[in-house]
């Protein structure tokens, strides 16, 4: 996680207007702090305290779309025969000997 371009340390306090870069797996979120809360609360309220940049949201959606296409391409590939298919192959081949 980065805070205003620097590495974020646990003791560092957030201020209104700070920019956070959060890496979560392959996705990177760039958010701006709009308000601060004195206590921990529900996620619905927490979402109103920050705003993600529009450019970053578009980039994340494009990357997610590309990952989905890659998964679909690999899902259709031929796999190794399972146990039942191997038995059929053995029976088929033994008929020629």
N, CA, C and O atoms as CSV, one atom per row, in Angstrom:
chain,resi,resn,atom,element,x,y,z
A,1,UNK,N,N,0.853,-1.156,0.000
A,1,UNK,CA,C,0.000,0.000,0.000
A,1,UNK,C,C,0.910,1.234,0.000
A,1,UNK,O,O,1.954,1.259,0.651
A,2,UNK,N,N,0.484,2.242,-0.742
A,2,UNK,CA,C,1.232,3.481,-0.828
A,2,UNK,C,C,0.301,4.642,-0.479
A,2,UNK,O,O,-0.873,4.654,-0.847
A,3,UNK,N,N,0.851,5.605,0.233
A,3,UNK,CA,C,0.101,6.781,0.659
A,3,UNK,C,C,0.794,8.006,0.080
A,3,UNK,O,O,1.923,8.320,0.456
A,4,UNK,N,N,0.122,8.694,-0.829
A,4,UNK,CA,C,0.676,9.870,-1.507
A,4,UNK,C,C,2.030,9.565,-2.151
A,4,UNK,O,O,2.934,10.399,-2.113
A,5,UNK,N,N,2.173,8.386,-2.737
A,5,UNK,CA,C,3.385,8.000,-3.433
A,5,UNK,C,C,4.456,7.382,-2.558
A,5,UNK,O,O,5.431,6.851,-3.089
A,6,UNK,N,N,4.320,7.426,-1.246
A,6,UNK,CA,C,5.295,6.843,-0.322
A,6,UNK,C,C,4.732,5.581,0.293
A,6,UNK,O,O,3.520,5.369,0.320
A,7,UNK,N,N,5.635,4.744,0.790
A,7,UNK,CA,C,5.203,3.521,1.440
A,7,UNK,C,C,4.396,3.870,2.685
A,7,UNK,O,O,4.808,4.712,3.483
A,8,UNK,N,N,3.252,3.225,2.846
A,8,UNK,CA,C,2.386,3.510,3.995
A,8,UNK,C,C,2.877,2.719,5.197
A,8,UNK,O,O,3.106,1.513,5.109
A,9,UNK,N,N,3.037,3.405,6.315
A,9,UNK,CA,C,3.472,2.753,7.551
A,9,UNK,C,C,2.284,2.693,8.509
A,9,UNK,O,O,1.389,3.535,8.428
A,10,UNK,N,N,2.260,1.723,9.404
A,10,UNK,CA,C,1.104,1.556,10.299
A,10,UNK,C,C,0.800,2.778,11.164
A,10,UNK,O,O,-0.367,3.048,11.445
A,11,UNK,N,N,1.809,3.512,11.587
A,11,UNK,CA,C,1.576,4.640,12.480
A,11,UNK,C,C,1.171,5.922,11.776
A,11,UNK,O,O,0.880,6.925,12.429
A,12,UNK,N,N,1.150,5.900,10.478
A,12,UNK,CA,C,0.847,7.100,9.707
A,12,UNK,C,C,-0.659,7.377,9.717
A,12,UNK,O,O,-1.460,6.475,9.474
A,13,UNK,N,N,-1.037,8.611,9.996
A,13,UNK,CA,C,-2.447,8.991,10.016
A,13,UNK,C,C,-2.897,9.446,8.636
A,13,UNK,O,O,-2.121,10.020,7.871
A,14,UNK,N,N,-4.141,9.185,8.337
A,14,UNK,CA,C,-4.722,9.644,7.075
A,14,UNK,C,C,-5.279,11.043,7.240
A,14,UNK,O,O,-5.724,11.417,8.326
A,15,UNK,N,N,-5.256,11.805,6.182
A,15,UNK,CA,C,-5.858,13.128,6.149
A,15,UNK,C,C,-6.803,13.210,4.960
A,15,UNK,O,O,-6.696,12.424,4.018
A,16,UNK,N,N,-7.717,14.151,5.006
A,16,UNK,CA,C,-8.626,14.346,3.882
A,16,UNK,C,C,-7.809,14.799,2.679
A,16,UNK,O,O,-6.958,15.682,2.789
A,17,UNK,N,N,-8.076,14.183,1.529
A,17,UNK,CA,C,-7.364,14.513,0.300
A,17,UNK,C,C,-6.186,13.596,0.015
A,17,UNK,O,O,-5.600,13.684,-1.063
A,18,UNK,N,N,-5.817,12.718,0.945
A,18,UNK,CA,C,-4.722,11.780,0.712
A,18,UNK,C,C,-5.112,10.783,-0.364
A,18,UNK,O,O,-6.282,10.431,-0.514
A,19,UNK,N,N,-4.099,10.329,-1.117
A,19,UNK,CA,C,-4.342,9.352,-2.176
A,19,UNK,C,C,-3.679,8.040,-1.782
A,19,UNK,O,O,-2.495,8.003,-1.448
A,20,UNK,N,N,-4.460,6.966,-1.824
A,20,UNK,CA,C,-3.979,5.628,-1.477
A,20,UNK,C,C,-3.924,4.759,-2.725
A,20,UNK,O,O,-4.825,4.794,-3.563
A,21,UNK,N,N,-2.851,3.978,-2.834
A,21,UNK,CA,C,-2.736,2.957,-3.876
A,21,UNK,C,C,-2.706,1.614,-3.159
A,21,UNK,O,O,-1.764,1.314,-2.426
A,22,UNK,N,N,-3.729,0.820,-3.373
A,22,UNK,CA,C,-3.862,-0.456,-2.685
A,22,UNK,C,C,-3.755,-1.569,-3.714
A,22,UNK,O,O,-4.522,-1.606,-4.676
A,23,UNK,N,N,-2.797,-2.482,-3.514
A,23,UNK,CA,C,-2.595,-3.624,-4.397
A,23,UNK,C,C,-3.282,-4.822,-3.774
A,23,UNK,O,O,-2.975,-5.198,-2.643
A,24,UNK,N,N,-4.212,-5.425,-4.505
A,24,UNK,CA,C,-4.932,-6.606,-4.027
A,24,UNK,C,C,-4.880,-7.657,-5.124
A,24,UNK,O,O,-5.692,-7.653,-6.049
A,25,UNK,N,N,-3.914,-8.553,-5.003
A,25,UNK,CA,C,-3.708,-9.538,-6.065
A,25,UNK,C,C,-3.193,-8.839,-7.306
A,25,UNK,O,O,-2.193,-8.124,-7.246
A,26,UNK,N,N,-3.859,-9.034,-8.423
A,26,UNK,CA,C,-3.474,-8.381,-9.666
A,26,UNK,C,C,-4.100,-6.994,-9.806
A,26,UNK,O,O,-3.688,-6.211,-10.662
A,27,UNK,N,N,-5.075,-6.694,-8.986
A,27,UNK,CA,C,-5.785,-5.428,-9.096
A,27,UNK,C,C,-5.136,-4.351,-8.237
A,27,UNK,O,O,-4.646,-4.620,-7.140
A,28,UNK,N,N,-5.144,-3.126,-8.758
A,28,UNK,CA,C,-4.635,-1.990,-8.007
A,28,UNK,C,C,-5.740,-0.946,-7.932
A,28,UNK,O,O,-6.311,-0.554,-8.950
A,29,UNK,N,N,-6.033,-0.502,-6.721
A,29,UNK,CA,C,-7.045,0.516,-6.496
A,29,UNK,C,C,-6.340,1.828,-6.177
A,29,UNK,O,O,-5.420,1.859,-5.360
A,30,UNK,N,N,-6.769,2.908,-6.821
A,30,UNK,CA,C,-6.278,4.237,-6.496
A,30,UNK,C,C,-7.470,5.025,-5.980
A,30,UNK,O,O,-8.399,5.327,-6.729
A,31,UNK,N,N,-7.437,5.355,-4.693
A,31,UNK,CA,C,-8.574,6.023,-4.069
A,31,UNK,C,C,-8.126,7.313,-3.390
A,31,UNK,O,O,-6.970,7.458,-2.994
A,32,UNK,N,N,-9.061,8.239,-3.265
A,32,UNK,CA,C,-8.828,9.508,-2.596
A,32,UNK,C,C,-9.721,9.574,-1.359
A,32,UNK,O,O,-10.912,9.268,-1.425
A,33,UNK,N,N,-9.140,9.971,-0.244
A,33,UNK,CA,C,-9.882,10.067,1.021
A,33,UNK,C,C,-10.732,11.339,0.983
A,33,UNK,O,O,-10.201,12.437,0.815
A,34,UNK,N,N,-12.046,11.191,1.139
A,34,UNK,CA,C,-12.959,12.334,1.140
A,34,UNK,C,C,-13.290,12.817,2.547
A,34,UNK,O,O,-13.374,14.018,2.802
A,35,UNK,N,N,-13.478,11.858,3.457
A,35,UNK,CA,C,-13.819,12.179,4.845
A,35,UNK,C,C,-13.171,11.152,5.758
A,35,UNK,O,O,-12.771,10.076,5.314
A,36,UNK,N,N,-13.073,11.488,7.025
A,36,UNK,CA,C,-12.545,10.569,8.024
A,36,UNK,C,C,-13.644,10.235,9.024
A,36,UNK,O,O,-14.528,11.048,9.293
A,37,UNK,N,N,-13.572,9.043,9.559
A,37,UNK,CA,C,-14.544,8.610,10.552
A,37,UNK,C,C,-13.824,8.390,11.881
A,37,UNK,O,O,-12.681,7.932,11.903
A,38,UNK,N,N,-14.477,8.709,12.964
A,38,UNK,CA,C,-13.874,8.543,14.285
A,38,UNK,C,C,-13.920,7.090,14.743
A,38,UNK,O,O,-13.155,6.686,15.620
A,39,UNK,N,N,-14.826,6.298,14.145
A,39,UNK,CA,C,-14.945,4.907,14.569
A,39,UNK,C,C,-15.192,4.015,13.364
A,39,UNK,O,O,-15.543,4.478,12.279
A,40,UNK,N,N,-15.001,2.742,13.585
A,40,UNK,CA,C,-15.217,1.747,12.546
A,40,UNK,C,C,-16.723,1.565,12.360
A,40,UNK,O,O,-17.482,1.553,13.329
A,41,UNK,N,N,-17.142,1.424,11.099
A,41,UNK,CA,C,-18.567,1.277,10.834
A,41,UNK,C,C,-18.833,0.330,9.687
A,41,UNK,O,O,-17.916,-0.332,9.201
A,42,UNK,N,N,-20.075,0.257,9.251
A,42,UNK,CA,C,-20.444,-0.644,8.165
A,42,UNK,C,C,-19.845,-0.205,6.829
A,42,UNK,O,O,-19.479,0.956,6.644
A,43,UNK,N,N,-19.754,-1.160,5.907
A,43,UNK,CA,C,-19.136,-0.887,4.611
A,43,UNK,C,C,-19.927,0.132,3.796
A,43,UNK,O,O,-19.338,0.882,3.019
A,44,UNK,N,N,-21.233,0.174,3.955
A,44,UNK,CA,C,-22.034,1.150,3.209
A,44,UNK,C,C,-21.636,2.584,3.560
A,44,UNK,O,O,-21.591,3.454,2.691
A,45,UNK,N,N,-21.352,2.817,4.818
A,45,UNK,CA,C,-20.908,4.148,5.241
A,45,UNK,C,C,-19.459,4.372,4.833
A,45,UNK,O,O,-19.090,5.476,4.432
A,46,UNK,N,N,-18.634,3.328,4.933
A,46,UNK,CA,C,-17.216,3.455,4.574
A,46,UNK,C,C,-17.041,3.835,3.104
A,46,UNK,O,O,-16.121,4.580,2.765
A,47,UNK,N,N,-17.904,3.339,2.238
A,47,UNK,CA,C,-17.801,3.669,0.804
A,47,UNK,C,C,-18.006,5.146,0.516
A,47,UNK,O,O,-17.532,5.654,-0.500
A,48,UNK,N,N,-18.708,5.834,1.401
A,48,UNK,CA,C,-18.929,7.264,1.192
A,48,UNK,C,C,-17.727,8.093,1.639
A,48,UNK,O,O,-17.670,9.293,1.371
A,49,UNK,N,N,-16.767,7.465,2.315
A,49,UNK,CA,C,-15.617,8.185,2.842
A,49,UNK,C,C,-14.461,8.276,1.850
A,49,UNK,O,O,-13.515,9.030,2.079
A,50,UNK,N,N,-14.520,7.527,0.757
A,50,UNK,CA,C,-13.455,7.567,-0.243
A,50,UNK,C,C,-14.054,7.506,-1.637
A,50,UNK,O,O,-15.231,7.188,-1.810
A,51,UNK,N,N,-13.225,7.816,-2.634
A,51,UNK,CA,C,-13.670,7.778,-4.032
A,51,UNK,C,C,-12.551,7.209,-4.878
A,51,UNK,O,O,-11.402,7.639,-4.772
A,52,UNK,N,N,-12.883,6.251,-5.711
A,52,UNK,CA,C,-11.910,5.668,-6.632
A,52,UNK,C,C,-11.863,6.516,-7.902
A,52,UNK,O,O,-12.891,7.021,-8.354
A,53,UNK,N,N,-10.676,6.671,-8.472
A,53,UNK,CA,C,-10.542,7.468,-9.687
A,53,UNK,C,C,-11.201,6.748,-10.856
A,53,UNK,O,O,-11.175,5.520,-10.928
A,54,UNK,N,N,-11.792,7.511,-11.771
A,54,UNK,CA,C,-12.489,6.932,-12.918
A,54,UNK,C,C,-11.527,6.203,-13.853
A,54,UNK,O,O,-11.858,5.144,-14.387
A,55,UNK,N,N,-10.338,6.770,-14.048
A,55,UNK,CA,C,-9.351,6.114,-14.915
A,55,UNK,C,C,-8.975,4.748,-14.373
A,55,UNK,O,O,-8.898,3.774,-15.122
A,56,UNK,N,N,-8.745,4.679,-13.084
A,56,UNK,CA,C,-8.362,3.419,-12.460
A,56,UNK,C,C,-9.485,2.390,-12.556
A,56,UNK,O,O,-9.227,1.208,-12.788
A,57,UNK,N,N,-10.722,2.831,-12.380
A,57,UNK,CA,C,-11.872,1.919,-12.478
A,57,UNK,C,C,-11.954,1.319,-13.879
A,57,UNK,O,O,-12.221,0.127,-14.029
A,58,UNK,N,N,-11.725,2.139,-14.904
A,58,UNK,CA,C,-11.746,1.651,-16.285
A,58,UNK,C,C,-10.632,0.658,-16.551
A,58,UNK,O,O,-10.846,-0.357,-17.214
A,59,UNK,N,N,-9.447,0.943,-16.037
A,59,UNK,CA,C,-8.312,0.034,-16.222
A,59,UNK,C,C,-8.591,-1.310,-15.558
A,59,UNK,O,O,-8.329,-2.362,-16.141
A,60,UNK,N,N,-9.131,-1.274,-14.321
A,60,UNK,CA,C,-9.439,-2.523,-13.622
A,60,UNK,C,C,-10.487,-3.342,-14.362
A,60,UNK,O,O,-10.380,-4.566,-14.428
A,61,UNK,N,N,-11.502,-2.682,-14.921
A,61,UNK,CA,C,-12.541,-3.406,-15.654
A,61,UNK,C,C,-11.971,-4.046,-16.917
A,61,UNK,O,O,-12.332,-5.172,-17.258
A,62,UNK,N,N,-11.081,-3.331,-17.615
A,62,UNK,CA,C,-10.455,-3.901,-18.816
A,62,UNK,C,C,-9.601,-5.109,-18.471
A,62,UNK,O,O,-9.641,-6.118,-19.175
A,63,UNK,N,N,-8.827,-5.015,-17.393
A,63,UNK,CA,C,-8.002,-6.145,-16.980
A,63,UNK,C,C,-8.863,-7.341,-16.578
A,63,UNK,O,O,-8.518,-8.484,-16.879
A,64,UNK,N,N,-9.972,-7.085,-15.905
A,64,UNK,CA,C,-10.879,-8.175,-15.512
A,64,UNK,C,C,-11.476,-8.837,-16.754
A,64,UNK,O,O,-11.622,-10.058,-16.805
A,65,UNK,N,N,-11.817,-8.027,-17.747
A,65,UNK,CA,C,-12.361,-8.576,-18.996
A,65,UNK,C,C,-11.319,-9.453,-19.701
A,65,UNK,O,O,-11.651,-10.520,-20.218
A,66,UNK,N,N,-10.054,-8.997,-19.720
A,66,UNK,CA,C,-8.994,-9.782,-20.349
A,66,UNK,C,C,-8.771,-11.099,-19.610
A,66,UNK,O,O,-8.594,-12.141,-20.241
A,67,UNK,N,N,-8.779,-11.060,-18.264
A,67,UNK,CA,C,-8.611,-12.297,-17.498
A,67,UNK,C,C,-9.748,-13.268,-17.776
A,67,UNK,O,O,-9.525,-14.477,-17.856
A,68,UNK,N,N,-10.964,-12.754,-17.924
A,68,UNK,CA,C,-12.112,-13.608,-18.205
A,68,UNK,C,C,-11.959,-14.269,-19.578
A,68,UNK,O,O,-12.238,-15.458,-19.728
A,69,UNK,N,N,-11.516,-13.503,-20.579
A,69,UNK,CA,C,-11.299,-14.068,-21.908
A,69,UNK,C,C,-10.215,-15.135,-21.887
A,69,UNK,O,O,-10.345,-16.162,-22.554
A,70,UNK,N,N,-9.150,-14.905,-21.132
A,70,UNK,CA,C,-8.078,-15.894,-21.026
A,70,UNK,C,C,-8.582,-17.178,-20.387
A,70,UNK,O,O,-8.229,-18.274,-20.823
A,71,UNK,N,N,-9.414,-17.044,-19.346
A,71,UNK,CA,C,-9.978,-18.234,-18.696
A,71,UNK,C,C,-10.849,-19.016,-19.667
A,71,UNK,O,O,-10.800,-20.246,-19.698
A,72,UNK,N,N,-11.652,-18.303,-20.464
A,72,UNK,CA,C,-12.530,-18.979,-21.417
A,72,UNK,C,C,-11.729,-19.698,-22.490
A,72,UNK,O,O,-12.122,-20.779,-22.927
A,73,UNK,N,N,-10.616,-19.121,-22.923
A,73,UNK,CA,C,-9.772,-19.773,-23.924
A,73,UNK,C,C,-9.195,-21.075,-23.390
A,73,UNK,O,O,-9.178,-22.087,-24.090
A,74,UNK,N,N,-8.724,-21.047,-22.150
A,74,UNK,CA,C,-8.094,-22.230,-21.579
A,74,UNK,C,C,-9.110,-23.272,-21.135
A,74,UNK,O,O,-8.759,-24.441,-20.979
A,75,UNK,N,N,-10.339,-22.879,-20.933
A,75,UNK,CA,C,-11.363,-23.832,-20.483
A,75,UNK,C,C,-11.726,-24.823,-21.587
A,75,UNK,O,O,-12.156,-25.940,-21.296
A,76,UNK,N,N,-11.560,-24.431,-22.833
A,76,UNK,CA,C,-11.957,-25.280,-23.959
A,76,UNK,C,C,-10.853,-26.204,-24.436
A,76,UNK,O,O,-11.062,-26.954,-25.389
A,77,UNK,N,N,-9.698,-26.181,-23.817
A,77,UNK,CA,C,-8.591,-27.002,-24.301
A,77,UNK,C,C,-8.820,-28.471,-23.970
A,77,UNK,O,O,-9.577,-28.806,-23.059
A,78,UNK,N,N,-8.167,-29.323,-24.710
A,78,UNK,CA,C,-8.267,-30.764,-24.490
A,78,UNK,C,C,-7.538,-31.130,-23.200
A,78,UNK,O,O,-6.474,-30.593,-22.894
A,79,UNK,N,N,-8.124,-32.037,-22.469
A,79,UNK,CA,C,-7.513,-32.483,-21.221
A,79,UNK,C,C,-7.104,-33.947,-21.347
A,79,UNK,O,O,-7.450,-34.628,-22.313
A,80,UNK,N,N,-6.373,-34.404,-20.366
A,80,UNK,CA,C,-5.980,-35.807,-20.348
A,80,UNK,C,C,-7.219,-36.668,-20.153
A,80,UNK,O,O,-8.173,-36.246,-19.500
A,81,UNK,N,N,-7.210,-37.861,-20.712
A,81,UNK,CA,C,-8.377,-38.735,-20.547
A,81,UNK,C,C,-8.525,-39.162,-19.087
A,81,UNK,O,O,-7.538,-39.394,-18.388
A,82,UNK,N,N,-9.775,-39.261,-18.644
A,82,UNK,CA,C,-10.020,-39.721,-17.283
A,82,UNK,C,C,-9.973,-41.243,-17.259
A,82,UNK,O,O,-9.678,-41.870,-18.276
A,83,UNK,N,N,-10.260,-41.836,-16.115
A,83,UNK,CA,C,-10.124,-43.284,-15.939
A,83,UNK,C,C,-11.019,-44.070,-16.890
A,83,UNK,O,O,-10.590,-45.069,-17.467
A,84,UNK,N,N,-12.239,-43.629,-17.051
A,84,UNK,CA,C,-13.183,-44.327,-17.930
A,84,UNK,C,C,-12.716,-44.260,-19.383
A,84,UNK,O,O,-12.766,-45.251,-20.111
A,85,UNK,N,N,-12.262,-43.080,-19.789
A,85,UNK,CA,C,-11.788,-42.926,-21.168
A,85,UNK,C,C,-10.526,-43.760,-21.409
A,85,UNK,O,O,-10.357,-44.319,-22.492
A,86,UNK,N,N,-9.639,-43.849,-20.412
A,86,UNK,CA,C,-8.432,-44.669,-20.567
A,86,UNK,C,C,-8.797,-46.141,-20.741
A,86,UNK,O,O,-8.184,-46.839,-21.549
A,87,UNK,N,N,-9.779,-46.614,-20.001
A,87,UNK,CA,C,-10.212,-48.008,-20.133
A,87,UNK,C,C,-10.758,-48.271,-21.536
A,87,UNK,O,O,-10.491,-49.319,-22.124
A,88,UNK,N,N,-11.515,-47.326,-22.063
A,88,UNK,CA,C,-12.039,-47.479,-23.426
A,88,UNK,C,C,-10.901,-47.520,-24.447
A,88,UNK,O,O,-10.953,-48.286,-25.410
A,89,UNK,N,N,-9.895,-46.711,-24.238
A,89,UNK,CA,C,-8.742,-46.675,-25.142
A,89,UNK,C,C,-8.024,-48.009,-25.103
A,89,UNK,O,O,-7.663,-48.554,-26.146
A,90,UNK,N,N,-7.811,-48.547,-23.883
A,90,UNK,CA,C,-7.125,-49.840,-23.739
A,90,UNK,C,C,-7.924,-50.934,-24.434
A,90,UNK,O,O,-7.342,-51.752,-25.146
A,91,UNK,N,N,-9.254,-50.971,-24.244
A,91,UNK,CA,C,-10.086,-51.982,-24.907
A,91,UNK,C,C,-10.036,-51.839,-26.412
A,91,UNK,O,O,-9.987,-52.837,-27.132
A,92,UNK,N,N,-10.048,-50.605,-26.897
A,92,UNK,CA,C,-10.006,-50.351,-28.330
A,92,UNK,C,C,-8.682,-50.833,-28.921
A,92,UNK,O,O,-8.664,-51.490,-29.961
A,93,UNK,N,N,-7.576,-50.503,-28.254
A,93,UNK,CA,C,-6.262,-50.895,-28.735
A,93,UNK,C,C,-6.054,-52.407,-28.659
A,93,UNK,O,O,-5.390,-52.983,-29.521
A,94,UNK,N,N,-6.615,-53.055,-27.635
A,94,UNK,CA,C,-6.428,-54.496,-27.482
A,94,UNK,C,C,-7.175,-55.272,-28.580
A,94,UNK,O,O,-6.849,-56.432,-28.832
A,95,UNK,N,N,-8.130,-54.680,-29.210
A,95,UNK,CA,C,-8.860,-55.322,-30.294
A,95,UNK,C,C,-8.039,-55.436,-31.563
A,95,UNK,O,O,-8.379,-56.233,-32.437
A,96,UNK,N,N,-6.972,-54.667,-31.694
A,96,UNK,CA,C,-6.125,-54.704,-32.882
A,96,UNK,C,C,-4.947,-55.657,-32.746
A,96,UNK,O,O,-4.245,-55.901,-33.727
A,97,UNK,N,N,-4.716,-56.192,-31.578
A,97,UNK,CA,C,-3.550,-57.059,-31.371
A,97,UNK,C,C,-3.860,-58.485,-31.661
A,97,UNK,O,O,-2.987,-59.344,-31.536
